[in-house]
Amino acid sequence: MSNREIITRVYREAVMSYGDDGVDRPEAIESALATLMVEVRAGRLEVDVERALRSELQKADEADGRSADAILQRAAYGEVPLLAEDLDVIVTLGGGRRKAWCDVTPLDLKQMNDIRFENYRKVKRSYLDFNAAYMKVRDVVLQHQTFGAAWKAGGFPPAEASEAVA
């Protein structure tokens, strides 16, 4: 089993251990991390430091990307003043390119707007697809009280979905 498979399995088991009530993401991660650290200390799980650092760099990039919109809002409306360090925040341009706010041009702003519009369209489509599937399965899950119980009872696909295919 690969490290990724082990980590995924441990994370899933950590979340499942909370049962019907579920768990918040930070608590689930802490629970899984405690288990994984035991495995690392025992030498049964090796951590790829470069991969871990790459993951942290991606998180830094994503965090800057999320704050880019807020910086634009602050620049546009001035409710909270811009600070010099805001200009160091990295933004995502077209084609996955990155640059600091201080170097953003009018063309870059247009590309950023175009990307957000395309993302909006994709998210809207994703919601419509999710909602359509939700509407088909909600009654069978309600009938059996959990998704797992509905599956065990043979509730998927729901009868009306199966009849539509036949």
Phi, psi and omega in degrees: 000134181285163177304316181300317180295320178297312182297317179298315180298315180297318179297314180298317179296322178298313180295315181297333181296344179272352174063213186300331183287339184070187184206150175286149184306311181301320179293320178297318180295317179298319179297312179295321180298320179300316178295314182295324180295326175300316180293321179295311181298328180277355179079012180269352180219122178261140180255128176277104185298318180299318179295320178296318178294320177301317179298318179294323177295320178296322177295320178297317178298315180295321179296316177298318180300320179291327182277347181300319180296320180295323179294319177298317178300315180296322178293322184285321189245344174066015179297324173235128184292149174288148177243160180303321181292340176298329182288345177274347182297137182271133178247157178261128179256187176296148177070017178081005179289152180236151169198164179282152179308322183299340183255006183288132181256171175302321178296320178299316179300318178297316179298318179299317178296316179299318179297316181295323178295317179296319177298319177302314180299318180294318180295319178300314179297317179299316178297315181299320178294314179299313182298320179298316178293318177304314182299328180284327185260346187301320183293320180291324177291319176300317180298321185258353175080338172218157178298317180298317179294323178296319179297312181300329180276002179078025184282356182242134352289156178303155185306315182293330177289321179294321181294326180294328181283326185291000000 
